[in-house]
Amino acid sequence: MRATLAPPAGTGFATALRGEAPGGHWLVHGDGHRARLPVARWHGEIEPAAAAVVARCTGPTIDLGCGPGRITRALGRAGISALGIDACAEAVAATRSRGAVAIHQDLFDPLPAEGRWAHAVLLDGNIGIGGDPVALLRRCRSLLAPAGTVLVELDGPGAGCWRGHARVAGPRRLGPVFPWARLGIDEAARVAARAGFAVRAVVEHTGRWFAELGQP
């Protein structure tokens, strides 16, 4: 059976992507960890921390789990050819409404220009997609040109690596369970090596952590 990296639209991400709600939306992890989903940030203009990541992109970039498309749009405005990918139809519609290019697709399905992208972007916790960071990074590697890099947002020092299940909790309902993961910056080198990458750079910006991964 083919693995699926992207959570289905019915997990509750679709509801969250429609906009902020009273009480907010939360990602509830199987180990009890809870993280409020930054819905307002997703729908806003690009923030300084994400802008610093966009500035590292110098060629065609694929935005994996693009959500409402703030990163995809910012890349385009910077003169970078960019394509957003999301398994949630609402996310793709929102990205297109911003004037950016996006397709509704599973990450393991055939994607445009495989093996030719200069960069792949995994922000906003998207390293958790599918519950297996190594498998996700290996998929990224198959999308990149030989000198391509992955720009990924990670948890801070001490977070380690957790794999399990999560669900989205909204104001009135708790969505179904789906595979998810967390990866801390302290585990980045080990996990990257298993996927055939090395850590090229680590950046901390306003309390958020990012790494750029490339060929060893």
SEZA-517492 format. One record per residue (C-alpha): residue number from 1; residue in three letters; chain; x, y, z. Coordinates in steps of 0.001 Angstrom, whole numbers, plus 500000, padded with zeros to 6 digits. Layout:
N
<pt><num>NUM</num><residuo>ala</residuo><cadena>A</cadena><u>X</u><v>Y</v><w>Z</w></pt>
...
! end
This chain:
216
<pt><num>1</num><residuo>met</residuo><cadena>A</cadena><u>500000</u><v>500000</v><w>500000</w></pt>
<pt><num>2</num><residuo>arg</residuo><cadena>A</cadena><u>501371</u><v>503451</v><w>499092</w></pt>
<pt><num>3</num><residuo>ala</residuo><cadena>A</cadena><u>502179</u><v>505607</v><w>502113</w></pt>
<pt><num>4</num><residuo>thr</residuo><cadena>A</cadena><u>500411</u><v>508953</v><w>502356</w></pt>
<pt><num>5</num><residuo>leu</residuo><cadena>A</cadena><u>502360</u><v>511868</v><w>503781</w></pt>
<pt><num>6</num><residuo>ala</residuo><cadena>A</cadena><u>499585</u><v>514442</v><w>503838</w></pt>
<pt><num>7</num><residuo>pro</residuo><cadena>A</cadena><u>496716</u><v>514268</v><w>506343</w></pt>
<pt><num>8</num><residuo>pro</residuo><cadena>A</cadena><u>493283</u><v>514016</v><w>504732</w></pt>
<pt><num>9</num><residuo>ala</residuo><cadena>A</cadena><u>491157</u><v>517151</v><w>504533</w></pt>
<pt><num>10</num><residuo>gly</residuo><cadena>A</cadena><u>488739</u><v>515660</v><w>507037</w></pt>
<pt><num>11</num><residuo>thr</residuo><cadena>A</cadena><u>491304</u><v>515831</v><w>509854</w></pt>
<pt><num>12</num><residuo>gly</residuo><cadena>A</cadena><u>490128</u><v>519346</v><w>510683</w></pt>
<pt><num>13</num><residuo>phe</residuo><cadena>A</cadena><u>492836</u><v>521332</v><w>508915</w></pt>
<pt><num>14</num><residuo>ala</residuo><cadena>A</cadena><u>490234</u><v>522277</v><w>506316</w></pt>
<pt><num>15</num><residuo>thr</residuo><cadena>A</cadena><u>488071</u><v>523896</v><w>508993</w></pt>
<pt><num>16</num><residuo>ala</residuo><cadena>A</cadena><u>491049</u><v>525735</v><w>510477</w></pt>
<pt><num>17</num><residuo>leu</residuo><cadena>A</cadena><u>492071</u><v>526993</v><w>507063</w></pt>
<pt><num>18</num><residuo>arg</residuo><cadena>A</cadena><u>488751</u><v>528774</v><w>506676</w></pt>
<pt><num>19</num><residuo>gly</residuo><cadena>A</cadena><u>489875</u><v>531243</v><w>509336</w></pt>
<pt><num>20</num><residuo>glu</residuo><cadena>A</cadena><u>490276</u><v>531842</v><w>513052</w></pt>
<pt><num>21</num><residuo>ala</residuo><cadena>A</cadena><u>487410</u><v>530818</v><w>515349</w></pt>
<pt><num>22</num><residuo>pro</residuo><cadena>A</cadena><u>486532</u><v>531673</v><w>518959</w></pt>
<pt><num>23</num><residuo>gly</residuo><cadena>A</cadena><u>488813</u><v>529567</v><w>521138</w></pt>
<pt><num>24</num><residuo>gly</residuo><cadena>A</cadena><u>491017</u><v>528788</v><w>518151</w></pt>
<pt><num>25</num><residuo>his</residuo><cadena>A</cadena><u>492076</u><v>525462</v><w>516680</w></pt>
<pt><num>26</num><residuo>trp</residuo><cadena>A</cadena><u>494582</u><v>523196</v><w>518380</w></pt>
<pt><num>27</num><residuo>leu</residuo><cadena>A</cadena><u>496786</u><v>520333</v><w>517234</w></pt>
<pt><num>28</num><residuo>val</residuo><cadena>A</cadena><u>496499</u><v>517716</v><w>519981</w></pt>
<pt><num>29</num><residuo>his</residuo><cadena>A</cadena><u>499311</u><v>515158</v><w>519935</w></pt>
<pt><num>30</num><residuo>gly</residuo><cadena>A</cadena><u>499016</u><v>511612</v><w>521205</w></pt>
<pt><num>31</num><residuo>asp</residuo><cadena>A</cadena><u>501567</u><v>512255</v><w>523955</w></pt>
<pt><num>32</num><residuo>gly</residuo><cadena>A</cadena><u>499411</u><v>515020</v><w>525403</w></pt>
<pt><num>33</num><residuo>his</residuo><cadena>A</cadena><u>501296</u><v>517915</v><w>523818</w></pt>
<pt><num>34</num><residuo>arg</residuo><cadena>A</cadena><u>498994</u><v>520678</v><w>522512</w></pt>
<pt><num>35</num><residuo>ala</residuo><cadena>A</cadena><u>499901</u><v>523434</v><w>520076</w></pt>
<pt><num>36</num><residuo>arg</residuo><cadena>A</cadena><u>497585</u><v>526219</v><w>519009</w></pt>
<pt><num>37</num><residuo>leu</residuo><cadena>A</cadena><u>497388</u><v>526414</v><w>515223</w></pt>
<pt><num>38</num><residuo>pro</residuo><cadena>A</cadena><u>498498</u><v>529907</v><w>514097</w></pt>
<pt><num>39</num><residuo>val</residuo><cadena>A</cadena><u>495559</u><v>530368</v><w>511742</w></pt>
<pt><num>40</num><residuo>ala</residuo><cadena>A</cadena><u>495792</u><v>534163</v><w>511670</w></pt>
<pt><num>41</num><residuo>arg</residuo><cadena>A</cadena><u>499474</u><v>533920</v><w>510718</w></pt>
<pt><num>42</num><residuo>trp</residuo><cadena>A</cadena><u>498683</u><v>531499</v><w>507905</w></pt>
<pt><num>43</num><residuo>his</residuo><cadena>A</cadena><u>496180</u><v>533941</v><w>506417</w></pt>
<pt><num>44</num><residuo>gly</residuo><cadena>A</cadena><u>498267</u><v>537084</v><w>506944</w></pt>
<pt><num>45</num><residuo>glu</residuo><cadena>A</cadena><u>501173</u><v>538663</v><w>505147</w></pt>
<pt><num>46</num><residuo>ile</residuo><cadena>A</cadena><u>504508</u><v>536909</v><w>505424</w></pt>
<pt><num>47</num><residuo>glu</residuo><cadena>A</cadena><u>506134</u><v>537462</v><w>508823</w></pt>
<pt><num>48</num><residuo>pro</residuo><cadena>A</cadena><u>509853</u><v>538320</v><w>509336</w></pt>
<pt><num>49</num><residuo>ala</residuo><cadena>A</cadena><u>510879</u><v>534782</v><w>510345</w></pt>
<pt><num>50</num><residuo>ala</residuo><cadena>A</cadena><u>509350</u><v>533211</v><w>507220</w></pt>
<pt><num>51</num><residuo>ala</residuo><cadena>A</cadena><u>510645</u><v>536079</v><w>505071</w></pt>
<pt><num>52</num><residuo>ala</residuo><cadena>A</cadena><u>514167</u><v>535183</v><w>506195</w></pt>
<pt><num>53</num><residuo>val</residuo><cadena>A</cadena><u>513586</u><v>531655</v><w>504884</w></pt>
<pt><num>54</num><residuo>val</residuo><cadena>A</cadena><u>512203</u><v>532930</v><w>501577</w></pt>
<pt><num>55</num><residuo>ala</residuo><cadena>A</cadena><u>515330</u><v>535061</v><w>501193</w></pt>
<pt><num>56</num><residuo>arg</residuo><cadena>A</cadena><u>517431</u><v>531867</v><w>501107</w></pt>
<pt><num>57</num><residuo>cys</residuo><cadena>A</cadena><u>515550</u><v>530619</v><w>498030</w></pt>
<pt><num>58</num><residuo>thr</residuo><cadena>A</cadena><u>517440</u><v>531426</v><w>494839</w></pt>
<pt><num>59</num><residuo>gly</residuo><cadena>A</cadena><u>515687</u><v>529228</v><w>492307</w></pt>
<pt><num>60</num><residuo>pro</residuo><cadena>A</cadena><u>512463</u><v>527318</v><w>491603</w></pt>
<pt><num>61</num><residuo>thr</residuo><cadena>A</cadena><u>510861</u><v>526340</v><w>494913</w></pt>
<pt><num>62</num><residuo>ile</residuo><cadena>A</cadena><u>508157</u><v>523855</v><w>495859</w></pt>
<pt><num>63</num><residuo>asp</residuo><cadena>A</cadena><u>506161</u><v>524778</v><w>498985</w></pt>
<pt><num>64</num><residuo>leu</residuo><cadena>A</cadena><u>505013</u><v>521527</v><w>500574</w></pt>
<pt><num>65</num><residuo>gly</residuo><cadena>A</cadena><u>501898</u><v>521808</v><w>502711</w></pt>
<pt><num>66</num><residuo>cys</residuo><cadena>A</cadena><u>501442</u><v>525364</v><w>501466</w></pt>
<pt><num>67</num><residuo>gly</residuo><cadena>A</cadena><u>498260</u><v>526078</v><w>503436</w></pt>
<pt><num>68</num><residuo>pro</residuo><cadena>A</cadena><u>496652</u><v>529378</v><w>502385</w></pt>
<pt><num>69</num><residuo>gly</residuo><cadena>A</cadena><u>499772</u><v>530264</v><w>500417</w></pt>
<pt><num>70</num><residuo>arg</residuo><cadena>A</cadena><u>501537</u><v>533114</v><w>502175</w></pt>
<pt><num>71</num><residuo>ile</residuo><cadena>A</cadena><u>504959</u><v>531541</v><w>501493</w></pt>
<pt><num>72</num><residuo>thr</residuo><cadena>A</cadena><u>504129</u><v>530607</v><w>497902</w></pt>
<pt><num>73</num><residuo>arg</residuo><cadena>A</cadena><u>502935</u><v>534132</v><w>497207</w></pt>
<pt><num>74</num><residuo>ala</residuo><cadena>A</cadena><u>505977</u><v>535716</v><w>498874</w></pt>
<pt><num>75</num><residuo>leu</residuo><cadena>A</cadena><u>508278</u><v>533581</v><w>496743</w></pt>
<pt><num>76</num><residuo>gly</residuo><cadena>A</cadena><u>506507</u><v>534729</v><w>493598</w></pt>
<pt><num>77</num><residuo>arg</residuo><cadena>A</cadena><u>506728</u><v>538365</v><w>494683</w></pt>
<pt><num>78</num><residuo>ala</residuo><cadena>A</cadena><u>510482</u><v>537866</v><w>495173</w></pt>
<pt><num>79</num><residuo>gly</residuo><cadena>A</cadena><u>510766</u><v>536735</v><w>491560</w></pt>
<pt><num>80</num><residuo>ile</residuo><cadena>A</cadena><u>511115</u><v>533029</v><w>492403</w></pt>
<pt><num>81</num><residuo>ser</residuo><cadena>A</cadena><u>509163</u><v>530435</v><w>490444</w></pt>
<pt><num>82</num><residuo>ala</residuo><cadena>A</cadena><u>507058</u><v>528732</v><w>493122</w></pt>
<pt><num>83</num><residuo>leu</residuo><cadena>A</cadena><u>504466</u><v>525983</v><w>493333</w></pt>
<pt><num>84</num><residuo>gly</residuo><cadena>A</cadena><u>502332</u><v>525240</v><w>496387</w></pt>
<pt><num>85</num><residuo>ile</residuo><cadena>A</cadena><u>501276</u><v>521665</v><w>497153</w></pt>
<pt><num>86</num><residuo>asp</residuo><cadena>A</cadena><u>498544</u><v>520771</v><w>499619</w></pt>
<pt><num>87</num><residuo>ala</residuo><cadena>A</cadena><u>496243</u><v>517811</v><w>500199</w></pt>
<pt><num>88</num><residuo>cys</residuo><cadena>A</cadena><u>493522</u><v>520169</v><w>501437</w></pt>
<pt><num>89</num><residuo>ala</residuo><cadena>A</cadena><u>491336</u><v>521637</v><w>498679</w></pt>
<pt><num>90</num><residuo>glu</residuo><cadena>A</cadena><u>490522</u><v>524681</v><w>500828</w></pt>
<pt><num>91</num><residuo>ala</residuo><cadena>A</cadena><u>494227</u><v>525463</v><w>501172</w></pt>
<pt><num>92</num><residuo>val</residuo><cadena>A</cadena><u>494784</u><v>525274</v><w>497432</w></pt>
<pt><num>93</num><residuo>ala</residuo><cadena>A</cadena><u>491782</u><v>527506</v><w>496740</w></pt>
<pt><num>94</num><residuo>ala</residuo><cadena>A</cadena><u>493064</u><v>530076</v><w>499249</w></pt>
<pt><num>95</num><residuo>thr</residuo><cadena>A</cadena><u>496543</u><v>530039</v><w>497692</w></pt>
<pt><num>96</num><residuo>arg</residuo><cadena>A</cadena><u>495140</u><v>530551</v><w>494215</w></pt>
<pt><num>97</num><residuo>ser</residuo><cadena>A</cadena><u>492939</u><v>533395</v><w>495473</w></pt>
<pt><num>98</num><residuo>arg</residuo><cadena>A</cadena><u>496158</u><v>535167</v><w>496483</w></pt>
<pt><num>99</num><residuo>gly</residuo><cadena>A</cadena><u>497405</u><v>534944</v><w>492915</w></pt>
<pt><num>100</num><residuo>ala</residuo><cadena>A</cadena><u>499899</u><v>532144</v><w>493582</w></pt>
<pt><num>101</num><residuo>val</residuo><cadena>A</cadena><u>500124</u><v>528781</v><w>491821</w></pt>
<pt><num>102</num><residuo>ala</residuo><cadena>A</cadena><u>499126</u><v>525657</v><w>493751</w></pt>
<pt><num>103</num><residuo>ile</residuo><cadena>A</cadena><u>497851</u><v>522156</v><w>493059</w></pt>
<pt><num>104</num><residuo>his</residuo><cadena>A</cadena><u>495695</u><v>519813</v><w>495128</w></pt>
<pt><num>105</num><residuo>gln</residuo><cadena>A</cadena><u>497884</u><v>516734</v><w>495424</w></pt>
<pt><num>106</num><residuo>asp</residuo><cadena>A</cadena><u>499252</u><v>514107</v><w>497770</w></pt>
<pt><num>107</num><residuo>leu</residuo><cadena>A</cadena><u>502978</u><v>514518</v><w>498299</w></pt>
<pt><num>108</num><residuo>phe</residuo><cadena>A</cadena><u>503740</u><v>510957</v><w>497223</w></pt>
<pt><num>109</num><residuo>asp</residuo><cadena>A</cadena><u>501801</u><v>511261</v><w>493979</w></pt>
<pt><num>110</num><residuo>pro</residuo><cadena>A</cadena><u>503700</u><v>512384</v><w>490876</w></pt>
<pt><num>111</num><residuo>leu</residuo><cadena>A</cadena><u>504449</u><v>516104</v><w>491082</w></pt>
<pt><num>112</num><residuo>pro</residuo><cadena>A</cadena><u>505570</u><v>518580</v><w>488436</w></pt>
<pt><num>113</num><residuo>ala</residuo><cadena>A</cadena><u>509305</u><v>518925</v><w>487709</w></pt>
<pt><num>114</num><residuo>glu</residuo><cadena>A</cadena><u>510434</u><v>516105</v><w>489996</w></pt>
<pt><num>115</num><residuo>gly</residuo><cadena>A</cadena><u>514203</u><v>516115</v><w>490352</w></pt>
<pt><num>116</num><residuo>arg</residuo><cadena>A</cadena><u>514509</u><v>519730</v><w>489171</w></pt>
<pt><num>117</num><residuo>trp</residuo><cadena>A</cadena><u>513495</u><v>521935</v><w>492105</w></pt>
<pt><num>118</num><residuo>ala</residuo><cadena>A</cadena><u>516178</u><v>524153</v><w>493649</w></pt>
<pt><num>119</num><residuo>his</residuo><cadena>A</cadena><u>514436</u><v>524215</v><w>497033</w></pt>
<pt><num>120</num><residuo>ala</residuo><cadena>A</cadena><u>511667</u><v>522483</v><w>498959</w></pt>
<pt><num>121</num><residuo>val</residuo><cadena>A</cadena><u>510016</u><v>524350</v><w>501842</w></pt>
<pt><num>122</num><residuo>leu</residuo><cadena>A</cadena><u>508522</u><v>522711</v><w>504958</w></pt>
<pt><num>123</num><residuo>leu</residuo><cadena>A</cadena><u>507397</u><v>525429</v><w>507382</w></pt>
<pt><num>124</num><residuo>asp</residuo><cadena>A</cadena><u>504758</u><v>525739</v><w>510134</w></pt>
<pt><num>125</num><residuo>gly</residuo><cadena>A</cadena><u>505358</u><v>522275</v><w>511574</w></pt>
<pt><num>126</num><residuo>asn</residuo><cadena>A</cadena><u>505032</u><v>520495</v><w>508224</w></pt>
<pt><num>127</num><residuo>ile</residuo><cadena>A</cadena><u>508000</u><v>518258</v><w>509069</w></pt>
<pt><num>128</num><residuo>gly</residuo><cadena>A</cadena><u>505325</u><v>516343</v><w>510986</w></pt>
<pt><num>129</num><residuo>ile</residuo><cadena>A</cadena><u>503310</u><v>515435</v><w>507896</w></pt>
<pt><num>130</num><residuo>gly</residuo><cadena>A</cadena><u>502880</u><v>511687</v><w>507660</w></pt>
<pt><num>131</num><residuo>gly</residuo><cadena>A</cadena><u>504430</u><v>510961</v><w>511053</w></pt>
<pt><num>132</num><residuo>asp</residuo><cadena>A</cadena><u>507839</u><v>510045</v><w>509627</w></pt>
<pt><num>133</num><residuo>pro</residuo><cadena>A</cadena><u>510353</u><v>512876</v><w>509113</w></pt>
<pt><num>134</num><residuo>val</residuo><cadena>A</cadena><u>512893</u><v>510580</v><w>507453</w></pt>
<pt><num>135</num><residuo>ala</residuo><cadena>A</cadena><u>510393</u><v>509389</v><w>504841</w></pt>
<pt><num>136</num><residuo>leu</residuo><cadena>A</cadena><u>509246</u><v>512954</v><w>504238</w></pt>
<pt><num>137</num><residuo>leu</residuo><cadena>A</cadena><u>512799</u><v>514212</v><w>503752</w></pt>
<pt><num>138</num><residuo>arg</residuo><cadena>A</cadena><u>513567</u><v>511340</v><w>501401</w></pt>
<pt><num>139</num><residuo>arg</residuo><cadena>A</cadena><u>510555</u><v>512375</v><w>499368</w></pt>
<pt><num>140</num><residuo>cys</residuo><cadena>A</cadena><u>511917</u><v>515925</v><w>499325</w></pt>
<pt><num>141</num><residuo>arg</residuo><cadena>A</cadena><u>515239</u><v>514594</v><w>498080</w></pt>
<pt><num>142</num><residuo>ser</residuo><cadena>A</cadena><u>513508</u><v>512959</v><w>495121</w></pt>
<pt><num>143</num><residuo>leu</residuo><cadena>A</cadena><u>511959</u><v>516313</v><w>494200</w></pt>
<pt><num>144</num><residuo>leu</residuo><cadena>A</cadena><u>515208</u><v>518293</v><w>494277</w></pt>
<pt><num>145</num><residuo>ala</residuo><cadena>A</cadena><u>517926</u><v>518887</v><w>491736</w></pt>
<pt><num>146</num><residuo>pro</residuo><cadena>A</cadena><u>521325</u><v>517469</v><w>492824</w></pt>
<pt><num>147</num><residuo>ala</residuo><cadena>A</cadena><u>522360</u><v>520756</v><w>494453</w></pt>
<pt><num>148</num><residuo>gly</residuo><cadena>A</cadena><u>518903</u><v>521479</v><w>495870</w></pt>
<pt><num>149</num><residuo>thr</residuo><cadena>A</cadena><u>518124</u><v>522171</v><w>499518</w></pt>
<pt><num>150</num><residuo>val</residuo><cadena>A</cadena><u>515259</u><v>521717</v><w>501963</w></pt>
<pt><num>151</num><residuo>leu</residuo><cadena>A</cadena><u>514295</u><v>524665</v><w>504160</w></pt>
<pt><num>152</num><residuo>val</residuo><cadena>A</cadena><u>512533</u><v>523271</v><w>507207</w></pt>
<pt><num>153</num><residuo>glu</residuo><cadena>A</cadena><u>511100</u><v>524694</v><w>510415</w></pt>
<pt><num>154</num><residuo>leu</residuo><cadena>A</cadena><u>511857</u><v>522662</v><w>513540</w></pt>
<pt><num>155</num><residuo>asp</residuo><cadena>A</cadena><u>511119</u><v>522748</v><w>517245</w></pt>
<pt><num>156</num><residuo>gly</residuo><cadena>A</cadena><u>513697</u><v>524299</v><w>519568</w></pt>
<pt><num>157</num><residuo>pro</residuo><cadena>A</cadena><u>516570</u><v>522639</v><w>521442</w></pt>
<pt><num>158</num><residuo>gly</residuo><cadena>A</cadena><u>515565</u><v>519822</v><w>523756</w></pt>
<pt><num>159</num><residuo>ala</residuo><cadena>A</cadena><u>512440</u><v>518882</v><w>521822</w></pt>
<pt><num>160</num><residuo>gly</residuo><cadena>A</cadena><u>513957</u><v>515672</v><w>520466</w></pt>
<pt><num>161</num><residuo>cys</residuo><cadena>A</cadena><u>512039</u><v>513565</v><w>517975</w></pt>
<pt><num>162</num><residuo>trp</residuo><cadena>A</cadena><u>508498</u><v>512353</v><w>518578</w></pt>
<pt><num>163</num><residuo>arg</residuo><cadena>A</cadena><u>506395</u><v>510201</v><w>516258</w></pt>
<pt><num>164</num><residuo>gly</residuo><cadena>A</cadena><u>502804</u><v>509209</v><w>516824</w></pt>
<pt><num>165</num><residuo>his</residuo><cadena>A</cadena><u>499324</u><v>510501</v><w>516083</w></pt>
<pt><num>166</num><residuo>ala</residuo><cadena>A</cadena><u>497509</u><v>513791</v><w>516407</w></pt>
<pt><num>167</num><residuo>arg</residuo><cadena>A</cadena><u>494114</u><v>515336</v><w>515790</w></pt>
<pt><num>168</num><residuo>val</residuo><cadena>A</cadena><u>492795</u><v>518838</v><w>515268</w></pt>
<pt><num>169</num><residuo>ala</residuo><cadena>A</cadena><u>490540</u><v>520214</v><w>517984</w></pt>
<pt><num>170</num><residuo>gly</residuo><cadena>A</cadena><u>488182</u><v>523005</v><w>516967</w></pt>
<pt><num>171</num><residuo>pro</residuo><cadena>A</cadena><u>485618</u><v>525015</v><w>518903</w></pt>
<pt><num>172</num><residuo>arg</residuo><cadena>A</cadena><u>482937</u><v>522341</v><w>518548</w></pt>
<pt><num>173</num><residuo>arg</residuo><cadena>A</cadena><u>484601</u><v>519096</v><w>517534</w></pt>
<pt><num>174</num><residuo>leu</residuo><cadena>A</cadena><u>487672</u><v>516903</v><w>517775</w></pt>
<pt><num>175</num><residuo>gly</residuo><cadena>A</cadena><u>488791</u><v>515598</v><w>514409</w></pt>
<pt><num>176</num><residuo>pro</residuo><cadena>A</cadena><u>489916</u><v>512060</v><w>513597</w></pt>
<pt><num>177</num><residuo>val</residuo><cadena>A</cadena><u>493400</u><v>510737</v><w>514358</w></pt>
<pt><num>178</num><residuo>phe</residuo><cadena>A</cadena><u>496193</u><v>510951</v><w>511760</w></pt>
<pt><num>179</num><residuo>pro</residuo><cadena>A</cadena><u>499963</u><v>510262</v><w>511822</w></pt>
<pt><num>180</num><residuo>trp</residuo><cadena>A</cadena><u>502123</u><v>513185</v><w>512929</w></pt>
<pt><num>181</num><residuo>ala</residuo><cadena>A</cadena><u>505612</u><v>513968</v><w>514216</w></pt>
<pt><num>182</num><residuo>arg</residuo><cadena>A</cadena><u>507709</u><v>516632</v><w>515900</w></pt>
<pt><num>183</num><residuo>leu</residuo><cadena>A</cadena><u>511407</u><v>517185</v><w>515304</w></pt>
<pt><num>184</num><residuo>gly</residuo><cadena>A</cadena><u>513700</u><v>519387</v><w>517388</w></pt>
<pt><num>185</num><residuo>ile</residuo><cadena>A</cadena><u>516712</u><v>521232</v><w>516059</w></pt>
<pt><num>186</num><residuo>asp</residuo><cadena>A</cadena><u>518948</u><v>519033</v><w>518229</w></pt>
<pt><num>187</num><residuo>glu</residuo><cadena>A</cadena><u>517878</u><v>515950</v><w>516238</w></pt>
<pt><num>188</num><residuo>ala</residuo><cadena>A</cadena><u>518119</u><v>517611</v><w>512812</w></pt>
<pt><num>189</num><residuo>ala</residuo><cadena>A</cadena><u>521559</u><v>516278</v><w>511880</w></pt>
<pt><num>190</num><residuo>arg</residuo><cadena>A</cadena><u>520742</u><v>512676</v><w>512791</w></pt>
<pt><num>191</num><residuo>val</residuo><cadena>A</cadena><u>517408</u><v>512609</v><w>510972</w></pt>
<pt><num>192</num><residuo>ala</residuo><cadena>A</cadena><u>518786</u><v>514502</v><w>507969</w></pt>
<pt><num>193</num><residuo>ala</residuo><cadena>A</cadena><u>521646</u><v>511993</v><w>507617</w></pt>
<pt><num>194</num><residuo>arg</residuo><cadena>A</cadena><u>519186</u><v>509094</v><w>507481</w></pt>
<pt><num>195</num><residuo>ala</residuo><cadena>A</cadena><u>517460</u><v>510830</v><w>504579</w></pt>
<pt><num>196</num><residuo>gly</residuo><cadena>A</cadena><u>520718</u><v>511515</v><w>502726</w></pt>
<pt><num>197</num><residuo>phe</residuo><cadena>A</cadena><u>521109</u><v>515168</v><w>503761</w></pt>
<pt><num>198</num><residuo>ala</residuo><cadena>A</cadena><u>523483</u><v>517217</v><w>505853</w></pt>
<pt><num>199</num><residuo>val</residuo><cadena>A</cadena><u>522608</u><v>520335</v><w>507844</w></pt>
<pt><num>200</num><residuo>arg</residuo><cadena>A</cadena><u>523993</u><v>523309</v><w>505921</w></pt>
<pt><num>201</num><residuo>ala</residuo><cadena>A</cadena><u>522754</u><v>526102</v><w>508202</w></pt>
<pt><num>202</num><residuo>val</residuo><cadena>A</cadena><u>520709</u><v>526659</v><w>511343</w></pt>
<pt><num>203</num><residuo>val</residuo><cadena>A</cadena><u>518856</u><v>529930</v><w>511909</w></pt>
<pt><num>204</num><residuo>glu</residuo><cadena>A</cadena><u>516944</u><v>531111</v><w>514976</w></pt>
<pt><num>205</num><residuo>his</residuo><cadena>A</cadena><u>514542</u><v>533992</v><w>514386</w></pt>
<pt><num>206</num><residuo>thr</residuo><cadena>A</cadena><u>512111</u><v>535430</v><w>516935</w></pt>
<pt><num>207</num><residuo>gly</residuo><cadena>A</cadena><u>512059</u><v>532197</v><w>518912</w></pt>
<pt><num>208</num><residuo>arg</residuo><cadena>A</cadena><u>511550</u><v>529951</v><w>515892</w></pt>
<pt><num>209</num><residuo>trp</residuo><cadena>A</cadena><u>514153</u><v>527519</v><w>514535</w></pt>
<pt><num>210</num><residuo>phe</residuo><cadena>A</cadena><u>514930</u><v>526745</v><w>510896</w></pt>
<pt><num>211</num><residuo>ala</residuo><cadena>A</cadena><u>517481</u><v>524522</v><w>509149</w></pt>
<pt><num>212</num><residuo>glu</residuo><cadena>A</cadena><u>518677</u><v>524285</v><w>505587</w></pt>
<pt><num>213</num><residuo>leu</residuo><cadena>A</cadena><u>519490</u><v>520740</v><w>504490</w></pt>
<pt><num>214</num><residuo>gly</residuo><cadena>A</cadena><u>521541</u><v>519827</v><w>501442</w></pt>
<pt><num>215</num><residuo>gln</residuo><cadena>A</cadena><u>523655</u><v>517070</v><w>499974</w></pt>
<pt><num>216</num><residuo>pro</residuo><cadena>A</cadena><u>526458</u><v>515871</v><w>502305</w></pt>
! end
